[in-house]
Amino acid sequence: MEPKIGLALGGGAARGLAHLGVLKVFEDAKIPINMIAGTSLGALIGGMYASNPDTSYWIGRVDQYLRGFRSRKTRLEFLNKLEEPTNNHRGFFGDMAFLLRKGYFWGVTATKSAFIGEKEYQDLIYPLIPDIAIEDTKIPFSCVATDIRNGKRVMYTSGSLRTAVSASCALPGIFPPVIDNGMALVDGGWVERVPVLCAQDMGADIVIAVDVSSDVATFEDKSGLDIVLRADAVTRIYLNELLARQADIVIHPAVGGTHWADFSNPKDLIAAGETATLEKLISIRTLIHRAIMPPKKLSDQLRSIKDKILEKVTGAK
């Protein structure tokens, strides 16, 4: 009996485009994907692919979308341009401290739930998410969000794909919480950045995780705000490491230095996903083969081969 293979596609905003490269290698190598779990942009890419398992189609769609996206002056592009040339590896939390000091957030978020409004958020994300139910995806799919009202992890396995993915992608302070069934949902990365547990809950026998986290930024404790945000970041980094240990294989595309809001080089990010997956391909195939052939059965086969060799050598019957 062949094992059920689950992909756990992690969050990382723009870095999550590397997931398309990962999926392309699986597709080209004809390795079956029995289920997909996603967090944040991993939920977006995973939901897209689960609805129509064709990486060529989605790479084209994403490229076309991003061309239009970059031509518009969105607030997300504004956040990317605020990055200081001398400090390219601050990461999300470092950016938040920077923005708070500059006062960009105070004027907007003092009276609103997010820097980007609900309508603008939907205009950004909905064009890439098929308007279908999760139950109708061609590959079983689920994603993780965080309910900030009760502090619980929420796992979507049914209902609107658009609602689930937009909830999983809702970066706190940047995008507004998604209100669904009395819950106020934000980015799933705050509870499960790489959704290994989600894939296990779906019934995966083998979980292959894809971690597109940012590099750990250099830290200088200049203020209490820096320390508070850094402490929160350390907690999430540690949680991520614990979750990754639960996976059978972890793929790490070399995208950690890319700014979380920088969607300007999708081809490079996708290529990084391909390269990292190709490097793990033998390990993946070996793991699947071992799962199909239990150790006892394999040892029996080796013993049988050994006996046949002895027969040839000794002429024994």
TIVODO-406993 format. One record per residue (C-alpha): x, z, y; residue number from 1. Coordinates in nm, 4 decimals. Example, Ala and Ser with C-alpha at 12.3 -4.5 7.8 and 13.67 -1.06 7.14 Angstrom:
BEGIN
((1.2300; 0.7800; -0.4500); 1)
((1.3670; 0.7140; -0.1060); 2)
// end
This chain:
BEGIN
((0.0000; 0.0000; 0.0000); 1)
((0.1478; -0.1077; 0.3325); 2)
((0.1859; 0.1608; 0.6018); 3)
((-0.0175; 0.1538; 0.9216); 4)
((0.2161; 0.0845; 1.2121); 5)
((0.1333; 0.2305; 1.5517); 6)
((0.3041; 0.1417; 1.8784); 7)
((0.3205; 0.4172; 2.1411); 8)
((0.3802; 0.2501; 2.4781); 9)
((0.4982; 0.4977; 2.7394); 10)
((0.4430; 0.5251; 3.1123); 11)
((0.6900; 0.4199; 3.3765); 12)
((0.4942; 0.2154; 3.6338); 13)
((0.6796; -0.1145; 3.6986); 14)
((0.9269; -0.0398; 3.4183); 15)
((0.6342; -0.0685; 3.1788); 16)
((0.6540; -0.4476; 3.2049); 17)
((0.9296; -0.4132; 2.9437); 18)
((0.6503; -0.3500; 2.6912); 19)
((0.5671; -0.7205; 2.7025); 20)
((0.9164; -0.7958; 2.5735); 21)
((0.8741; -0.5394; 2.2959); 22)
((0.5434; -0.6933; 2.1894); 23)
((0.6934; -1.0424; 2.1967); 24)
((0.9641; -0.9460; 1.9463); 25)
((0.7083; -0.7855; 1.7139); 26)
((0.4973; -1.0999; 1.7380); 27)
((0.7894; -1.3381; 1.6795); 28)
((0.9168; -1.1274; 1.3880); 29)
((0.5656; -1.1164; 1.2399); 30)
((0.5731; -0.7378; 1.2148); 31)
((0.2124; -0.6195; 1.1975); 32)
((0.0800; -0.3876; 1.4681); 33)
((-0.2100; -0.1915; 1.3267); 34)
((-0.2831; 0.0153; 1.6374); 35)
((-0.1619; 0.0651; 1.9945); 36)
((-0.1571; 0.3836; 2.2003); 37)
((-0.0707; 0.3712; 2.5686); 38)
((-0.0008; 0.5878; 2.8691); 39)
((-0.0075; 0.4683; 3.2309); 40)
((0.1334; 0.1135; 3.2497); 41)
((0.1799; 0.1355; 2.8738); 42)
((-0.1988; 0.1709; 2.8583); 43)
((-0.2427; -0.1335; 3.0805); 44)
((-0.0061; -0.3545; 2.8774); 45)
((-0.1329; -0.2117; 2.5488); 46)
((-0.4979; -0.2615; 2.6421); 47)
((-0.4331; -0.6183; 2.7536); 48)
((-0.2504; -0.7067; 2.4337); 49)
((-0.4982; -0.5271; 2.2068); 50)
((-0.7783; -0.7363; 2.3556); 51)
((-0.5902; -1.0636; 2.2952); 52)
((-0.2675; -1.0361; 2.0868); 53)
((-0.0791; -1.3246; 2.2498); 54)
((0.2310; -1.2334; 2.4511); 55)
((0.2824; -1.5857; 2.5866); 56)
((-0.0639; -1.5725; 2.7403); 57)
((-0.0130; -1.2304; 2.8944); 58)
((0.3372; -1.2993; 3.0249); 59)
((0.1914; -1.6006; 3.2048); 60)
((-0.1042; -1.4021; 3.3374); 61)
((0.1148; -1.1184; 3.4604); 62)
((0.3581; -1.3566; 3.6296); 63)
((0.0713; -1.5339; 3.8060); 64)
((-0.0832; -1.2031; 3.9081); 65)
((0.2427; -1.0624; 4.0441); 66)
((0.3067; -1.3733; 4.2521); 67)
((-0.0226; -1.3094; 4.4295); 68)
((0.0415; -0.9366; 4.4387); 69)
((0.3756; -0.9777; 4.6159); 70)
((0.2245; -1.2138; 4.8734); 71)
((-0.0219; -0.9439; 4.9785); 72)
((0.0905; -0.6507; 5.1906); 73)
((-0.0438; -0.3725; 4.9702); 74)
((0.0240; -0.0049; 5.0191); 75)
((0.2048; -0.0048; 4.6843); 76)
((0.4535; -0.2599; 4.8193); 77)
((0.4865; -0.0395; 5.1264); 78)
((0.5926; 0.2515; 4.9045); 79)
((0.8572; 0.0383; 4.7372); 80)
((1.0042; -0.0705; 5.0721); 81)
((1.0412; 0.2913; 5.1809); 82)
((1.3206; 0.3311; 4.9253); 83)
((1.6493; 0.4086; 5.0994); 84)
((1.9296; 0.1637; 5.0074); 85)
((2.1739; 0.4534; 4.9690); 86)
((1.9606; 0.6326; 4.7115); 87)
((1.8143; 0.3952; 4.4567); 88)
((1.7652; 0.6485; 4.1778); 89)
((1.5473; 0.9156; 4.3325); 90)
((1.2609; 0.8511; 4.0923); 91)
((0.8941; 0.9261; 4.1475); 92)
((0.9359; 1.2927; 4.2396); 93)
((1.2240; 1.2242; 4.4743); 94)
((1.0116; 0.9616; 4.6459); 95)
((0.7295; 1.2098; 4.6886); 96)
((0.9634; 1.4572; 4.8600); 97)
((1.0959; 1.1772; 5.0808); 98)
((0.7454; 1.0649; 5.1784); 99)
((0.6295; 1.4172; 5.2474); 100)
((0.9240; 1.4781; 5.4780); 101)
((0.8616; 1.1546; 5.6625); 102)
((0.4956; 1.2461; 5.7041); 103)
((0.3566; 0.9249; 5.5542); 104)
((0.1325; 1.1137; 5.3144); 105)
((0.0084; 1.3839; 5.5456); 106)
((-0.2070; 1.1586; 5.7597); 107)
((-0.3722; 0.9935; 5.4616); 108)
((-0.3939; 1.2547; 5.1885); 109)
((-0.4936; 1.5475; 5.4122); 110)
((-0.8480; 1.4099; 5.4177); 111)
((-0.8495; 1.1716; 5.1182); 112)
((-0.7789; 1.2068; 4.7476); 113)
((-0.5045; 0.9436; 4.7398); 114)
((-0.2785; 0.7184; 4.9444); 115)
((-0.4573; 0.4116; 4.8044); 116)
((-0.8377; 0.4070; 4.8097); 117)
((-1.0676; 0.3528; 4.5128); 118)
((-1.1659; -0.0043; 4.6072); 119)
((-0.8045; -0.1118; 4.6661); 120)
((-0.7025; 0.0500; 4.3363); 121)
((-0.9707; -0.1365; 4.1463); 122)
((-0.8744; -0.4623; 4.3184); 123)
((-0.5153; -0.4015; 4.2058); 124)
((-0.5790; -0.3154; 3.8429); 125)
((-0.9093; -0.4686; 3.7305); 126)
((-0.7978; -0.8362; 3.7334); 127)
((-0.5650; -0.7634; 3.4401); 128)
((-0.8043; -0.5513; 3.2322); 129)
((-1.0700; -0.7356; 3.0281); 130)
((-1.4201; -0.6075; 3.1000); 131)
((-1.4903; -0.5015; 2.7412); 132)
((-1.5373; -0.1856; 2.5366); 133)
((-1.2377; -0.0323; 2.3620); 134)
((-1.4267; -0.0749; 2.0361); 135)
((-1.4163; -0.4529; 2.0875); 136)
((-1.0381; -0.4920; 2.1127); 137)
((-0.8829; -0.7023; 1.8361); 138)
((-0.6232; -0.4330; 1.7651); 139)
((-0.7403; -0.0691; 1.7603); 140)
((-0.6440; 0.0857; 2.0934); 141)
((-0.6421; 0.4238; 2.2621); 142)
((-0.4878; 0.5709; 2.5749); 143)
((-0.4207; 0.9080; 2.7335); 144)
((-0.5313; 1.0495; 3.0685); 145)
((-0.5140; 1.3954; 3.2271); 146)
((-0.8231; 1.5839; 3.3420); 147)
((-0.7049; 1.7738; 3.6493); 148)
((-1.0243; 1.9810; 3.6604); 149)
((-0.9574; 2.1654; 3.3349); 150)
((-0.5947; 2.0699; 3.2677); 151)
((-0.6756; 1.8973; 2.9394); 152)
((-0.5345; 1.5896; 2.7694); 153)
((-0.8010; 1.3217; 2.7308); 154)
((-0.7691; 1.0544; 2.4620); 155)
((-0.9847; 0.7457; 2.5057); 156)
((-1.0873; 0.5740; 2.1813); 157)
((-1.4176; 0.4275; 2.2965); 158)
((-1.6060; 0.3245; 2.6085); 159)
((-1.5057; 0.0956; 2.8927); 160)
((-1.1513; -0.0399; 2.8618); 161)
((-1.1291; -0.0680; 3.2398); 162)
((-1.2295; 0.2938; 3.2937); 163)
((-0.9881; 0.4211; 3.0300); 164)
((-0.6876; 0.2209; 3.1487); 165)
((-0.7465; 0.2871; 3.5192); 166)
((-0.7718; 0.6605; 3.4412); 167)
((-0.4465; 0.6525; 3.2432); 168)
((-0.2690; 0.4686; 3.5282); 169)
((-0.3940; 0.6805; 3.8207); 170)
((-0.0701; 0.8211; 3.9652); 171)
((-0.1597; 1.1491; 4.1422); 172)
((-0.1487; 1.1187; 4.5180); 173)
((-0.0977; 0.7415; 4.4988); 174)
((-0.4189; 0.6321; 4.3245); 175)
((-0.7494; 0.8233; 4.3324); 176)
((-0.8660; 1.0206; 4.0276); 177)
((-1.1085; 0.8283; 3.8073); 178)
((-1.4348; 1.0191; 3.7728); 179)
((-1.5831; 0.9829; 3.4248); 180)
((-1.8314; 1.2092; 3.2444); 181)
((-1.7674; 1.4955; 3.4843); 182)
((-1.3893; 1.4677; 3.4508); 183)
((-1.1415; 1.3885; 3.7294); 184)
((-0.8767; 1.1852; 3.5491); 185)
((-0.5219; 1.1027; 3.6555); 186)
((-0.2126; 0.9501; 3.4948); 187)
((-0.1685; 1.0444; 3.1288); 188)
((0.2048; 1.0812; 3.1801); 189)
((0.1515; 1.4366; 3.3002); 190)
((0.0546; 1.5427; 2.9474); 191)
((0.1938; 1.2683; 2.7190); 192)
((0.4274; 1.0209; 2.8862); 193)
((0.5059; 0.8540; 2.5527); 194)
((0.1810; 0.8714; 2.3501); 195)
((0.3287; 0.9523; 2.0104); 196)
((0.0642; 1.2158; 1.9311); 197)
((-0.2049; 0.9707; 2.0367); 198)
((-0.0781; 0.7138; 1.7837); 199)
((-0.0629; 0.9817; 1.5149); 200)
((-0.4187; 1.0877; 1.5969); 201)
((-0.5256; 0.7257; 1.5472); 202)
((-0.3925; 0.7425; 1.1909); 203)
((-0.0545; 0.5700; 1.2185); 204)
((0.1794; 0.6220; 0.9231); 205)
((0.4761; 0.4928; 1.1215); 206)
((0.4977; 0.5500; 1.4982); 207)
((0.7333; 0.3316; 1.6994); 208)
((0.7617; 0.4690; 2.0525); 209)
((0.8739; 0.2761; 2.3586); 210)
((1.0216; 0.4954; 2.6315); 211)
((1.0584; 0.3325; 2.9744); 212)
((1.1287; 0.6511; 3.1687); 213)
((1.3474; 0.6462; 3.4777); 214)
((1.7071; 0.7609; 3.4738); 215)
((1.7495; 1.1285; 3.5627); 216)
((1.8259; 1.1366; 3.9345); 217)
((2.1141; 1.3283; 4.0878); 218)
((1.9768; 1.6482; 4.2363); 219)
((2.0681; 1.8248; 4.5573); 220)
((1.8695; 2.1383; 4.6405); 221)
((1.8250; 2.0716; 5.0090); 222)
((1.4890; 2.2444; 5.0439); 223)
((1.2253; 2.4460; 4.8643); 224)
((1.0142; 2.1302; 4.8354); 225)
((1.2988; 1.9535; 4.6525); 226)
((1.3282; 2.2433; 4.4095); 227)
((0.9533; 2.2603; 4.3408); 228)
((0.9275; 1.8872; 4.2726); 229)
((1.2445; 1.8866; 4.0645); 230)
((1.1182; 2.1764; 3.8525); 231)
((0.7985; 1.9823; 3.7810); 232)
((1.0051; 1.6742; 3.6929); 233)
((1.2249; 1.8768; 3.4552); 234)
((0.9157; 2.0036; 3.2743); 235)
((0.7906; 1.6492; 3.2206); 236)
((1.1345; 1.5268; 3.1082); 237)
((1.1569; 1.8072; 2.8530); 238)
((0.8025; 1.7394; 2.7282); 239)
((0.8900; 1.3721; 2.6946); 240)
((1.1948; 1.4531; 2.4817); 241)
((0.9871; 1.6755; 2.2531); 242)
((0.7272; 1.4021; 2.2073); 243)
((0.9869; 1.1334; 2.1400); 244)
((1.1268; 1.3420; 1.8527); 245)
((0.7912; 1.3068; 1.6771); 246)
((0.8245; 0.9276; 1.6593); 247)
((0.9851; 0.7511; 1.3631); 248)
((1.1759; 0.5123; 1.5901); 249)
((1.2203; 0.5166; 1.9686); 250)
((1.2968; 0.1989; 2.1632); 251)
((1.4693; 0.2538; 2.4998); 252)
((1.4716; -0.0629; 2.7149); 253)
((1.7487; -0.0514; 2.9769); 254)
((1.5132; -0.0289; 3.2746); 255)
((1.5743; 0.3287; 3.3891); 256)
((1.7307; 0.2225; 3.7192); 257)
((1.4312; 0.0173; 3.8302); 258)
((1.2173; 0.1703; 4.1051); 259)
((0.8726; 0.2680; 3.9768); 260)
((0.6987; 0.0519; 4.2406); 261)
((0.9318; -0.2502; 4.2133); 262)
((0.7466; -0.5362; 4.0438); 263)
((0.9754; -0.8041; 4.1893); 264)
((1.1705; -0.8865; 3.8700); 265)
((0.9238; -0.9025; 3.5793); 266)
((1.1385; -1.1462; 3.3782); 267)
((1.4339; -0.9060; 3.3788); 268)
((1.2139; -0.6150; 3.2706); 269)
((1.0522; -0.8184; 2.9924); 270)
((1.3946; -0.9384; 2.8760); 271)
((1.5161; -0.5785; 2.8632); 272)
((1.2243; -0.4947; 2.6343); 273)
((1.3122; -0.7856; 2.4067); 274)
((1.6801; -0.6899; 2.3883); 275)
((1.6120; -0.3244; 2.3074); 276)
((1.3625; -0.4167; 2.0344); 277)
((1.5907; -0.6742; 1.8747); 278)
((1.8571; -0.4035; 1.8521); 279)
((1.6111; -0.1866; 1.6551); 280)
((1.4659; -0.4665; 1.4413); 281)
((1.6702; -0.3940; 1.1277); 282)
((1.5852; -0.0232; 1.1507); 283)
((1.2168; -0.1061; 1.1915); 284)
((1.2126; -0.3406; 0.8921); 285)
((1.4048; -0.0869; 0.6811); 286)
((1.1603; 0.1888; 0.7725); 287)
((0.8617; -0.0273; 0.6796); 288)
((1.0241; -0.1345; 0.3517); 289)
((1.0948; 0.2249; 0.2549); 290)
((0.7362; 0.3216; 0.3339); 291)
((0.6067; 0.0428; 0.1109); 292)
((0.8487; 0.1339; -0.1689); 293)
((0.8560; 0.5125; -0.2224); 294)
((1.2004; 0.6632; -0.3000); 295)
((1.1078; 0.7391; -0.6622); 296)
((0.9995; 0.3843; -0.7294); 297)
((1.3150; 0.2524; -0.5629); 298)
((1.5379; 0.4783; -0.7765); 299)
((1.3560; 0.3613; -1.0895); 300)
((1.4246; 0.0015; -0.9929); 301)
((1.7937; 0.0744; -0.9332); 302)
((1.8178; 0.2467; -1.2731); 303)
((1.6566; -0.0514; -1.4388); 304)
((1.9042; -0.2887; -1.2704); 305)
((2.1926; -0.0656; -1.3792); 306)
((2.0686; -0.0683; -1.7405); 307)
((2.0467; -0.4463; -1.7401); 308)
((2.4030; -0.4759; -1.6081); 309)
((2.5264; -0.2418; -1.8848); 310)
((2.3470; -0.4560; -2.1424); 311)
((2.5294; -0.7642; -2.0178); 312)
((2.8659; -0.5895; -2.0141); 313)
((2.8432; -0.4094; -2.3490); 314)
((2.6205; -0.6554; -2.5293); 315)
((2.3898; -0.3713; -2.6244); 316)
((2.0329; -0.4517; -2.7165); 317)
// end
